[in-house]
């Protein structure tokens, strides 16, 4: 059994020169060509062999992935050779593994128990985390209990979270996921898009006297967030007679820039900070989750943190061969790098997880959508699939046709729950029957002979044939609650970490979002100000000119 070991600083050889990689390339030609029908027929213990139970009863069946025992052992060997365990230990320890920004990567510290010790530059950061959590809890309780009131003395009824990226996707996903646990007389909305329509529609029915805005921007300079925050400030003051003192009762900040927060009119006593060792897409369990805590209350928020921590500990301590996030990561490596898959569909069979796939898009694609290794050399292997999906059963009547009979290979993660928050009739049985049926159909398909035996005409039979052999993993949990949500998110976080380690890339920076932002700053004044100088390519110049003409400039 292999457990997590101390980190080493050994320079890694190129991934595609490793003997473990070459062994998997050979297995892709042999074992990878086998059909799941034959794999199940030849191994009565396959389902038990390739399934694992994790914290909180989270059960993962990956027996419908196109692997054999030889492939699984080879994937484990690759993980060991690439130092997944050692690098995980370095992350948990607080080493600065985000080398391009010289930062530790410690989202796991956000859910560490109060008495834990995690050092960053010699300082135990756990007390700092819990100090912020305690302040969040006190504020959330005051709002929820009606003690915190707006400028006119009315209680808060509307909460509008203003952020973008990780400051929006995580809280918005969590609010939908945990809707059964929310205080229903608090209406929580999320504004992220700089398109004014987003703000206008989210605030259309809000009463300014009862609206609280949470502005989430670490630097308090994010273009989209501050544009929306300034619009919100103007909207509030128009609705409350222009008294600037009202801002302090209707705005709080999740930021570290006290000077700009104060200049905006927010009392810095109501500023909740987080740290540079927390990346935006890993921050929903930090102060960025203030809207979540306001919605579900401090106790349930801590239940969510407990779920995160349980999966953290599982990833940190479980042997690789029974380590759920590591196994998920390795299966993704097999599908992407050896079977040629270019996408991953995440298909939750629970309506409350309607934003989960969108959340994972950022988590995976911003983390591992990289083209150079840690030593800045160009990769020669694929590093990240495109992640997409929506809740079942809706997707079955939209894009499943392509998954079943299309030409691309689309691995799928199915997520289902044994119990519903809304146990009406036999709906849950229908829902779970569909997820199990889809995984079975994708794995085994229907041969041409079977179609013909059913009586289909020869000319029609090929249209009704299903090749099968489409890889899936099914995650089955008892019930969706705050702790279960925490476990699920941490499962995918550490899966992403595992893959980034094997691909030898930095999963914790995001330089790819910078260039477009810089160019936008140059174009903004050119759209409405003086005639722009011809500094762009001819296409961009043409589009600027056409836009200005349409605006009468």
Buried (B, 14 or more C-beta within 10 A) or exposed (E): EBEBBEBEEEEBEBBEEBEBBEBBEEBBEEBBEBBBBEBBEEBEEBEEEBBBEBBBEBBBBBBBBBBBEBBBBBBBBBBBBBBBBBBBBBBBBBBBBBEEBEBBBBBBBBBBEEEBEBEBEEEBBBEBBBEBBEBBBEBBBEBBEEEBBBBBEBBBBBBBBBBBBBBBBBBBBBBBBBBBBBBEEBBBBBBBBBEEEBBEEBBEEBBBBBBBBBBBBBEBEBBBBBBBBEBBBEBBBEBBEEEEEBBBBBBBBBBBBBEBBBEBBBBEEBBBBBBBBBBBBBBBBBBBBBBBBBBBBBEBBBBBBBBBBBBBBBBBEBEBBEBBBBBBBBBBBBBBBBBEBEBBBBBBBBBBBBBBBBBBBBBBBBBBBBEBBBEEEEBEBBBBBBBBBBBBBEBBEEBBEEBBBEEEBBBBBBBBBEEBBEEEEEEBEEBBEBBBEBBBBBBBBBBBEBBBEEEBEEEEBEEBBBBBBBBBBBBBBEBBBBBBBBBBBBBBBBBBBBBBBBBBBBBBBBEEEEEEEEEEEEBEEBEEEEEBEEEBEEEBBEEBBEBBEEEEE
